[in-house]
Amino acid sequence: MKRFNYVITVCRESIENKCPIAPGITKRLYWGFDDPAALQGTDIEKLKGTRRIRDEIKSRIESWIVETRTGSGRED
């Protein structure tokens, strides 16, 4: 069975419902982002919202990588 040091979930529901327990996980991080499927508005507005969420996820991942490599990582 494959073991993982981290599992990162990006949906708000995972915080409330707690994802299923998986063996071998050292750390589980919950990063709540808006759900792109729940966006409302015109197609252009939804596209802008989706891109905003994408950029937020990208930024958070990049920050987490730097923090983890330098040992100053937040565990949230």
C-alpha positions as CSV (number, residue, x, y, z in Angstrom):
1,M,0.0,0.0,0.0
2,K,1.3,3.4,-0.9
3,R,2.0,5.8,2.0
4,F,1.7,9.6,1.8
5,N,3.2,12.3,4.0
6,Y,0.5,14.8,3.3
7,V,-3.1,14.7,2.0
8,I,-4.4,18.1,1.1
9,T,-8.1,18.6,0.5
10,V,-9.4,21.8,-1.2
11,C,-13.1,21.7,-0.6
12,R,-14.9,23.3,2.3
13,E,-17.1,20.2,2.8
14,S,-14.0,18.1,3.7
15,I,-13.5,20.3,6.8
16,E,-16.9,19.7,8.1
17,N,-17.4,16.1,7.0
18,K,-13.8,14.9,7.5
19,C,-12.6,12.8,4.6
20,P,-12.4,9.0,5.1
21,I,-9.4,7.8,7.1
22,A,-6.6,6.5,4.9
23,P,-3.7,4.6,6.3
24,G,-0.3,6.0,6.1
25,I,-1.1,9.6,6.1
26,T,1.2,11.6,8.3
27,K,-0.5,15.0,7.9
28,R,-3.9,16.0,6.6
29,L,-4.4,19.6,5.5
30,Y,-7.7,21.3,4.8
31,W,-7.6,24.2,2.5
32,G,-11.1,25.5,1.9
33,F,-11.7,27.1,-1.5
34,D,-14.9,28.2,-3.2
35,D,-16.5,25.5,-5.4
36,P,-16.2,26.5,-9.1
37,A,-19.3,24.4,-9.8
38,A,-21.3,26.6,-7.4
39,L,-20.4,29.9,-9.2
40,Q,-23.4,31.8,-10.6
41,G,-23.7,34.5,-13.2
42,T,-22.9,34.8,-16.9
43,D,-20.4,32.5,-18.5
44,I,-17.9,35.3,-18.4
45,E,-18.4,35.9,-14.7
46,K,-18.2,32.1,-14.0
47,L,-15.0,31.9,-16.0
48,K,-13.5,34.8,-14.0
49,G,-14.5,33.2,-10.8
50,T,-13.0,29.9,-11.9
51,R,-9.7,31.6,-12.8
52,R,-9.7,33.4,-9.4
53,I,-10.1,30.1,-7.6
54,R,-7.4,28.4,-9.8
55,D,-5.0,31.3,-9.0
56,E,-5.8,31.0,-5.2
57,I,-5.0,27.3,-5.3
58,K,-1.8,27.9,-7.3
59,S,-0.7,30.6,-4.9
60,R,-1.4,28.5,-1.8
61,I,0.4,25.5,-3.2
62,E,3.5,27.6,-4.1
63,S,3.6,29.1,-0.6
64,W,3.1,25.7,1.0
65,I,6.0,24.3,-1.0
66,V,8.4,27.1,0.1
67,E,7.2,26.9,3.7
68,T,7.6,23.1,3.8
69,R,11.1,23.2,2.2
70,T,12.3,25.9,4.7
71,G,10.8,24.2,7.7
72,S,8.5,27.2,8.5
73,G,5.5,25.5,7.0
74,R,2.0,26.2,8.4
75,E,0.0,23.1,9.1
76,D,-3.3,24.5,8.0
